[in-house]
Amino acid sequence: MEEILFEKGVKHTLHGLNFYLSYFDDLARVLPRDCYCFIVGGWVRDRVLGEPVGYKIDIDLLLTCDPLKVASDFAKLVGGSYFEFEKKGLFRRPTIATVIINLPPYKYRFDFAQIKGKDVEKALIEDLLSRDFTANAMAVSIDDVLSIGAKQTILYDPAHGMEDLQEGILRPVSLKNLEEDPVRMLRGFRLSVEKRLDLTQDFLDFVKKKAELIKKAPMERVSLELLKILRHREGGKVIRLLYENNLLQQIIPETERWKEITNQGQHHKYPLDEHMLRIMEFIDQVVEERERFLPAELLKGIGEKEFLGEFSDLELLKLSALLHDIAKPYTFELRDGKATFYNHDKLGAQMSRDILKRLRLGDDAIQFVSKLVEHHLRPFYLREAFKKGELTNRGKAKFWRDCGDIAGWLFLHAIADAFASGDDQEEISWLLKTIHELEDFRRKELSKIPTKPLLSGDEIMEILGIGPGPKVGEIKRALEQAQWEGIVKTKEEAINFVKSQKL
């Protein structure tokens, strides 16, 4: 590879089509004639690495003209969604214009920022040298990568990122850059796993000394990076690295107490912290191989719910795994010499709500994750009942009434939890049999049960000759429970049931 040395750094010559994307032709159509545009960051890095494009495509662009105007015109041309946001604490590129293009299963995100200065090349180099890692501090001009005439392009590489990539290294451009934007510590661990790169010792030493800096970062950006970690198929490995390097504890201080529980009792082989790290690795595997564990009917909707624009229910499922035993250190008691954690599921749900509020993930995400945490033990209780021949239709119906909206996710969680607890193959088999038993009941029996209330509150008051009050709601809930259990199936039976209730 030919290198052209110059005083500001290093340039490489590469074929422009290595970096081509059809949308770049559309972008060129809306660029003013006197505007320079450079492609930077992850797109350039991944093309150098020769990675496949994938379904989620992120493009970072630097322009010498107004990025808001160009992004707006680009969005109109390609039919994308346009919005603007400010990166708090980042003064070099404070305002970002973003265009999102959804073409399922593909999702494109273009981020536009501005560089200023009479000497364009100098301004570009200064921007690149302000970035996080040398692998992300490379750029190419869009003029050199268009479909017509793309033969050779200059790769700007002032931080020697190409050399580091060839050696399999992820190196910070400077430790000062990490200190100015502590979220880059999280990104470093994520990229090291995603791209199979070794972090340099100066990075690891910096994190060891400066992990607490992450507390100063805007929580929205910390949450965004955490969700990106969970989105990756090996996110569990990253979570382990964050915990081992004291970063996870800075983001979620409650995890600091995991190490207090060294003995979880007879159902667990591992201390709490190791169990929690193992479930994060197993939930990745179970999610990837979910067709192996669950029938198609239970997989409907999984991976299809959207949260916070670019994430799905799968990231939230993994987040529930991270939090499912968060309350164990707070509920630990020794009873008759045995470790107990009574009500850690219920307290854990409340703690999860508090944690996710701090992470600012929104009400829908909070409700989804906390419900999974609250009910994460249910499949294991049902497994024990099924093994003993004590799993009744009433118990099955109650499960579907309480957990029907999260059943598929809850089962995946339980399977990963069982693996992470060290369950043997027989116990895993019983869990899978229990899941199939519950699904078989839902398909064959539950459809016969009227799930909508057979009587309204007004009808209950009329039947009993009483006025509004708590008793009406109590009776209505009892009626709904009786319907779910198959005790009441018709309106006539509902009337008789209501009349039998004590006032």
N, C-alpha and C positions, 0 to 999 in steps of 0.2 A: 504494500500500500504506500503510495507516494505521500510524503509529508512536506508541507511548505511552512517552514518556521518563519514567524514574524514576531515583532517585539511584544505584542499583546498576548501571545499564546501560540496555539497550534491550529493549523487548518489541515483537513484531510480531503482528498478528492474521492467521491463515490458516485455511483450511477444514480441519477435523480429518481428513476422509477422505483428504486428501493423504498422511497418514502411517499409514493403516490397514493392518493385517495381521490375518488371521482369528485367528491364535494370540493376539492381544491380548485377545480375548474370553475365551479359556481362562485366560489369565493373571489377568484381573480376577476370575475365580471363586475363585482361591486366595489373593488378597490379603486380609489382615486389614482390617477396616473402617477402622481408624485409621491405615493405612499409605499414605503417598504414594509414587507410582511415576512416574519420569520416563524417557522414552526420550531417549537422548543419542547424540552421535557420528555415525558414518557413515550410519546409517539416516536420520537427520534431514537430514544434508547432501545425500545423494543424492536424497531426495524434493524438497528445495528446488531442486536442479539439474534435476529432472524426468527422471532416469535410469531406464531399465528395471530391474526387480528382479533379473533374472538367476537363475542356478541355485544360487548360493552366497549365502545370506542371513545376515548377521551383525547382531545386535541387541544394543546395550549398554543396560543398565538400571540406574538408581540408585533405591534404596529407602530409606525411613526406618526400616523394620523389618528383621528378621533375613533377609538374602538367602539364607542357606543353607537355611532352612526353606521359604521361598517357592519357591526353585528346585527343591528336592526334591519338594514337592507338585506343582509344575507338571510335572516330569518324569513323575511317576506318572500324572497326568491325561492327558497327551498321548502317553505311551508312548515318551518320550525317554530318552537316556542321561545320567546325572548324574555330575559329578565336581567336585572343588574343587582350587584351586591358589593358591599365594602368588606375588605379583609382588615379587620381591626388589628392595629399594631404593625401592619406591613406598609411602610411609607413609600417604598419604591413602586409598588403596583397596588395602590389603595382601592381603586375601583375596577371591578371586573364585569364585563358584559358576557352573558352566557346564552348560547342557543342550543336547545335540545331538539333532536329529531328522533321520533319514535317510529321505527319500521319493524315491528316484532318479527323475529326475535331480536333484531338489532336495535341498539339504542346509542345514538351519537351525542356527544357533548363537546361543544366548542367553547373554550374560554378565551376571550379577547382582552388584552391589556395593552397599555401604551408605554413606549420608551421615548424619552425626550433627549435632545442634544443635537447640536449642529453636526458633529461627527457621528454618523449613524453606527459605524463599526465600533467605535469606542463605547457608545451607549449600550450597544448589544453586549459587548464583552463585560462591561460593568454589571449589567443585569445577570448574565450567566454566572459571574463570580459571586453573586449574592445569593445563589440558590443553595439547596440543601446538600445534594451529593454530586460528585463529579459525573456520575452516570446520567444525571438529569440536567447537566450544565452544558448541553450541546444543542446546536441549532443549525437549520438549513433555511435558505431563502425559498419562499414559495414559487418564485419565478423559475427556479431550477428544477422543480418537481412536477410541473404540469404535464398533461398528457401529450401535448404537442411540443416537440423539441427538447424533451428531457433526456439528456445524454450524460452530462457530468455535473455534479453539484459540489459546492464547497461546504464541508461540515466544519462549523466553528466549534472548537474544542479547547478553550483556554485553560481548563482545569485538568486536562489529560484524562478525561473520562473514558475515551476509547482504550487507552492503555490499561486502565483499571478493569474494564469489562473483559478484556482479553485475558487478564490474570484472575478473573472471577472474584473481584473485590468490590465492595461497596464502601466508598470512602467519602467522608464529609468534605465539602469544598473547604470549609474552615470551621473550627469549633465556635468561633464568634457567631457564625450564621445559625448554628444550633441554639446558641444562647438567646439570640434575638427572636427565634421562633421555636419554642420548645416542642411543639407538635411534631416537629421533624424527628424527634427521638422515636415516637411511635411509628412514623413512616419508615424509619430505618429498619426496624425489626420486621415490619411487614414486607418491605421490598427484599430483604435478605432471604426470606422464606419463599416469596413468590418467584423471584428471579434466580434462586439458587446461588446467591452471592455471599461471600464471607465478609462480615463486618470487621473493620479495622480495629486494632486495639485502642487507638486514641478515641474512637467513638464509644467503645464499651467503658473505658475509664471515665469519659465525660459523663455518661449516664449514671455510673456508680456514684459520682460526686454530686451531680446536678439533677437527679431525678425529681426533686421537689419543685423544680422550675415549671413542670407541667401544670401545677396548680394555678400558675399565673396566666395560662393560655385561655382564650375564650372557650367556654364549655361547649358551644355549638361545634367548634372545629375539632375539639377532642372527641366528641361523640361521633362526628362524621368519620374520623380516622378509625375509631373503634369499630364502627359498622363496616367499614371497608375491610378491616381485618377479619371480621366474622363472615364476610361474604366469600372469602377465599376458601377453597376446598381444603386447605391446610391451616386454617385460622387457629386451630387448637395449638399448633406448634408455636405460633406467634404469641398466643396468650401465655403459654408456658414461659417463653422468653421474657415477656413483660413482668410476670410474677417473679421470676428468678432475678431480675434486674431492678426490682422494687419500683417499677413504674405502675403496674396495675394497682398497687396499694395506694398510690398517690391519687389515682382517678377514682377508685372505689375503696375508701379507707376501711370499710368493713371486712375486706379480704385479708387485712393484716392479722386478723384473729384466727384465720384458718389453721395456722400452725399450732394453736393451743390444743386442738383436738387430735391427739395421737392415737387414740383407741376409739373407734366408732361402734364397737360391739360386734356381735356374732354375724351380722349380715354384711359386714364390710371387711375386706382384707387389708385396706390401706388407710393411712392417716387421712384426715379430712383434706388437707391441701393437695396431696397426691391424687385423691379421688376426684377432686374438682378439676384438676388439670387433665386427668385421664378422661373424664366425661367430655371435656372440650375436644379431645382428639377423637373420641369415639363418635360424638355427634356429627363430626365432619364425615366420618366413614358411613354412618347410618343414613345420613341425608343423601350422600352420593349413591348409595346402594338401596334406596328405599323401596324400589320395586321388588327387591329380594325378600323384604320383611313384611310388607303389607299388601293386601289385595287391592286391586285397582279402584274399587269403590271408596276405600278409605283414603286414597291418594288424591281424590278430586279436590281441587282448590289449593293443594299444597304447592308452594312456590309461585302462586298467582296473585297473592294479595300484595298490593303496593303500599309502602310506607315511606314517608319523607322524600317522595319523588323518585329516588333512584335505588331504593332498597326494597326487600321483600320480606314476607313472613318467615323465610328461612333464617335470615339474620336474627330475627326476634326469637325464633325457636332456640338458636344457639345462645342468645342472650339469657333466655330462661334457664338454660343449662348452667350458665356461669353463675346464676343467682339462686339455683334451686335449694341449696343447703346453706344459704347465707346466714340463716338464723341459728344454725346448730351451736356455735359457740355461746349464744345468748340463752339457749334453753338446756344446756348440758347439766345433767344431774346424775349422781351415782345412787342407784336404788338397789339394795341387796347386792351390792358389788358389781352391778351391771350399768353400763353407760346408757342413758336415756336422753331423748331429745323431744319430749312431748310438745306437740303443737308447733314444732319448728316450721311446718308447712304453712300454717296460718300466719305466724309472725313473719315468716319469710316473704309471704305475699305482701304484707304491709311494708316491710323493709324494701322490697323491690319497687313498690310504688314510690317510696321516698327517694330511692337511688335514681330511678328513671326520671323523676321530676328534676332532680339536680342535673341530670344529663340532658334535660330539655328535649325529650323524645316525643312529646305529644300524648294526648289522652288515649288515642286508639292503640298506640304501641304499649302504653302503660297498662291498659286494661288487658290486652292480649297476653303480655308477659306475666303479669301478676296472677292471672287466672291459671296459667300453666304451672307456676310455682305453687300456688295454693293446692292444686289437685295432683301434684306429681307423684304422690304415694298411692293414689287410687288404683292404678293397674296392678300394683303389688299386693294390696289388700284383696283385690278380686282374684289374683292368682292363687293366693293362699286358700281362699274359699273354694275355688274351683278344684284345687288339688284334694281338698277334704270332701268333695262332693256336696258342698254347702252353698254353692252359688245359685241363688234362686232367681226366678223371673223378676221378682220384686227388686232384687239387687241390680239386675241388669238394666231394668227400666229406670231405676234411680240414677244409674251411671249416665245413661243417655239423656235423661232430663237435665242433669247437672252439667254434663261435659260434652254434650253432642256437638256443640259448635267448635270444640277444640280437639275432638277425639283423635284424628289422624296425627296431629302434632304431638299430642300427649303420649300416644303409643310410641312414636319415634323417640321421644324423650326417654320413655321408660326403658326401651331397648338399649339405648346408649348408657343409661344409668346402671342397668344390670351388668353390662359388659365392664363398665368402669368400677363397679363394686366387686368384681371378681367372681360373679356367679358362674357356676359350672354349666356345662352344656345341657344337663337335665333341667336346671332351673330356667335357662334361656328358652328351652323347648316348651316348658310349662307356660311361660309368659306368652309365647307366640300362640299356643293353643288357646289361652284365655282370650287373647285379642280376637282370634277367629271365632270363638264361641260368642263373644259379644257382638261381633259383626253379623254372625248368622242369626242371632236373636233380633237384631235391628232390622234385618232384611225380611225375615219371615214373620215375626210377631209384632214388632213395634208399629208396622204400617197399619195394623188392625186397630190400634189404640187411638181414640180421638184425643189429640194433643191440645186442641183449642178448648178453652173452658166451655162446658156444656150449658152453664148458667152464668149470667152476668151478675154484678153486684146488686143491681136494681131488682132482678128476679129473686135473688136470695132474700133481700129485705121484704119483698112482697110475700114470699112463701112463709117466712117466719114472723111477719108482722112487726118488724123492728125498724128503727131508723138508722141513719149512717153512723159509723163508729168502727173502732178497731176489730170488733167481733166479726163484722162482715168480711173484712180482709182475711182474717184468720180462717173463717169457714171456707172462703173461696180458695185459699191455698191448700187446705185439706182436701177439697174436692179435686183440685188439679192433681194432687199427689195420688188420690184414689184412681183417677183416670189413668195416670202413667203406670200404675201398678196393675191395671186391668180389672180392678174391683168394680169400677163404674164404667159402663160402656154406652149407655143410652141416656136420653134426657129424663126419662121416667125414673131410671135408677139414680140419676143425679138428684132429682127432687126428693126421693126417699132418703138418700144419703144426707142431704141438708136437713131434713126434718129430724133425723136421728141425732144431730149434733146438740150438745148441751149448751144452753144459753147462760 
